Amino acid sequence: MCTRMLSTATSMRPSIGLILGAPVGDTDRYQLPISVKAVLVEDGRACLLLNERDQWELPGGRLEKGETPEACLLREVREEIGLEAAVEGLLDARAFEPVPGKEVFILVYRCRLAAPGEPVLSPEHREVGWFTAGEAESLVLPAGYLETLRRALLREK
């Protein structure tokens, strides 16, 4: 089921969004926007950004029309922290509610830095940090992010 949903999510037009259980183009059912997130790993630590809700979140954002999930991810990392990333693989795909009443379908990819550099934070976030899975346990994170973070960092060892 998840594989079929993922296949649908990654091959459909971003302007349509993901309609759970419906063929592409059927807009009479529940529709979700698609967001792509990065677990950007460097030296056993993952990059997290502090947002306006005082939650640490993964870099990433909404898929734009005509954009692949991977291209979206690279663009969002560049926009949010000014660094170039390389996509390594898909970690997670699921419906997610970042704030009450606002649900999105997220694709989470494991990434690494494509080149060394210092992050330059965009105005939409307050702080950038690099955390181990243990350090992230004490942070306020959206539901499900910690488990995805752990899986990504386990691959580092």
N, C-alpha and C positions, 0 to 999 in steps of 0.2 A: 504494500500500500504506500509506504513512505517513498519507495523508489519511483513508483508511478507519479506521486505528487511532485517529487523533485524533478523528474523528467519534464513534467508539465510546466513547473515553475521556471526552469532554466531555458525552455524553448519557446515560451510564449512572449507576446508583445508586452513590454513593461507598462504601457499605458492602460492595458486591460486589468492587470493585477492577477492575483490568484483566486480562482473561484473554486472552493473546496467541493469535490465530488461532481463537478460539472465539466462538460466539454468546453474547450476554448471557444470564446464568442458567446457563450450562454451567460447573459448578465442578469438573469432573474434569480440567481442564487447568491449566497453569501460571498462577498468579494473582499479580498485583502490586498493592500499594497505590498510590494516586495522590497525588502531591505537587505543589503549585503553587508556583512561585518567581517572584520579581520581579527584573528588572534595573531598579532605581530610578535614573533618570538626572537629574542636576541640574548645570548648568554644565559639561557635558562630563565629568563624573565619575559613577561608579556606586557605590552603597552596597554594602558588604560587611560581614559580621559574623564575628568570630572566635569559633569554637566550642570545645567542650571537647577536641577532637582537635587543637587548634592549626592548624586549617584555616580559611581565609576562605571564607565561603559566602554565597550570595544569601539575602535575607530570604524567608521563605515557610514552608509546612508542609503537613500532611496535610489533604486534602479531607474534610470532615465530611458525614454523612448529610444529604441534602436541600439541600446547598449547591452553588452554581455555582462553577466555577473562579475566576471574577472576584471573587465575594463572598469566597471563601476567601482570595484574595490580599490584598484590602483589609483583611480581619480580621487576617491574619498580620502584615502590615506595621504595623498599628496596635498589635498586641500586642508585637511584637518591638522596635520603635523609637519607638513613640508618635507616629507621623506619619500624616497622611492622604495617600493616593496616588490617582492616576487611571490607569487601565489604558489603554494606547495600542494594544497589539496583541500577538499571539502571535509569539514568536521561535523556539521550539524545542519539540519533543515527542519524547521518547525514553526507553528503558529506561536505568537508571542504577544503579550500585552504590556508594553513599556510603561504606560500610564492607564489608570482605570478607564475603560470604555474605548480605548484606542488599540486595536489589534492589528498586527502586521505579520507577514510571513517572512522569516529571516533565513538567509543562507549564511552560514559561518564558515570561513575558510582559514586554514592555517597558512601564515605567511612568514617571511623573513625579510630582513633589510636587504635590498639589492646593492646598496653602497653605504659605507659608514657616513654618519652625519648627526648633527644635533637637531632635535625636534624644534619646530617653530609653530607654536600653538595658534590656531585660528580663533577668531572672536567668539565662536559658538561654544567654546569650552573654557574652563577656568584654570585647569592644571593638567599636566601630563605626568605620568609616572610609569615606572617599569617595576613589576611585582612578580615574585615567585607565587606559586599556588598557595603556599602557607601564609604569605603576607596578605594575599587577596582575601583570605578567609575572614579577616577583621574589617574589610571594607564593605560599604553599602553598595551592592551590585544588583542589577535586575535579575529576576528569577531565572535560573538555568545557566547563567554566565559562568558561575564558579565551576560547575561540572565540565563544561566545554573547555574552560581554561585549563583545568587539570589534565584532561585528555591531550590537549595540544602540548602541554609542557612535559608530559610523560614521554612523548615521542622524541623530545630533545635529549633524553638520557641515553 
